[in-house]
Amino acid sequence: MNDDPKQEALAAWYKLLRQPEIPMDSEEHYDELLKAADEMERAGLINSAEWRVLVREAGGAFARSFAGLGGGT
């Protein structure tokens, strides 16, 4: 296990992006991703530029979910 809190938090965020542990609709998934990104920024694990990257990726996943298979995970 990696001892770097930033790397652990980012790995957890990307895992949530790709494979949420619980089924949720697209809006819930997007909200959870944003909450996680906000918390990482609040905790000082990422800076505002890194936060913006995560928000863009979450937005892209949200948009793809509607273009793809019916709006859920």
Secondary structure, DSSP 8 states (H G I E B T S, - for coil): ----HHHHHHHHHHHHHH--SS--BHHHHHHHHHHHHHHHHHTTSS-HHHHHHHHHHHHHHHHHHHHSSSSB-
